[in-house]
Amino acid sequence: MPVCSRSPSRRNRARASSAVAGAASRETFAWRHWRARTVLSALLLPLSGLYRVLLAARRGLLALGWLPHRRLPVPVIVVGNFTVGGTGKTPLTAWLVAALAAAGHRPGIVSRGYGGSSRLPQAVGPESLAMVCGDEPVLLARESGCPVWVGRDRGAAAIALLAANPEVDLIVLDDGLQHIALDRDVEIAVHDERGTGNGRLLPAGPLREPPRPVDAIVCNAATCAPGEFAMRLAPRGLVDLASGRAVALDDLVGLRLHAAAGIGNPARFFATLRELGLTFVEHAFPDHHAYARGDFDFEACDAVLITAKDAVKSGVLAAARGTRLIVLRVSAEVDPALASLVIERVAGLLGGRRGA
């Protein structure tokens, strides 16, 4: 049974672990103050006021036509959230494009490619580098089978996708609710159990923008409000990253397990593992963390459980250095009424454009 490696230098390992833990703890610290109206969040209110003014000014300039915006020749569906942090947007996007494809559509996916170095529009494939294209787009390319493009200018990325894939008849924009320079036809906002926190704008709270009416609100939490579409992330099984073979839960009995997650809400990943009956030591990394040598040098460890989002990163195996990595695969289970709503809206849009 493999045992996690020891770093050649305990001092260097401690420094690296301290830096990663510090970044992760800063995210936790922020959300601790964003959940309630603390003294710190009150002190940050003037900056939130300035942020609000800038948001309003940008929307006003776009409405007046003084800032450029783009209308695509196909319908655009946006999946996003009003708060910072991971709420389940990427699994929801994967579910949505599968539902649209099953209805006979040919969707394409556009993303900012957060965490990647690419600025210009670029196609993303299953073997693309997460450090270039971003981890979530690479995961979507592997999971969806749809054309995926990234770019800082998402409108330009969408135009490039359509030029390269003329069969695509609609675009799904992953994490694009605030990218108002690209016109959209359907907006979907997803939230989790953290909701809108203290209800304040950045940096006094977690809100990227004030909540506003959208076409659908998806609730990735145990309790949902009336009118929201329920969603949950369901485990699809465990896979050994190196071999690609399925791993049964019984195979993990008696192993000294650790769990590592570099996602927006690591607590959700750890909770899912516990629901599967697993016992492990938690290690929360910052969202979109680029794994480096020594990150998995945990004491008393036989295997490390990681997320599918972390598994697409090229550095994750190098960081393990012989450590066995086991990936938990999940998929979104969403109220099918959401797919019906979106398909109906798209049918109306396509019919209207054909008749124009």
Secondary structure, 3 states (H helix, E strand, C coil): CCCCCCCCCHHHHHHHHHHHHHHHHHHHHHHHHHCCCCHHHHHCHHHHHHHHHHHHHHHHHHHHCCCCCECCCCCEEEEECCECCCCCHHHHHHHHHHHHHHCCCCEEEEECCCCCCCCCCEEECCCCCHHHHCHHHHHHHHHHCCCEEECCCHHHHHHHHHHHCCCCCEEEEECCCCCCCECCCEEEEEEECCCCCCCCECCCCCECCCCCCCCEEEEECCCCCCCCEEEEEEEEEEEECCCCCEECHHHHCCCCEEEEECCCCHHHHHHHHHHCCCCCEEEECCCCCCCCCCCCCCCCCCEEEEEHHHHCCCHHHHHHCCCEEEEEEEEEEECHHHHHHHHHHHHHHHHHHHHC
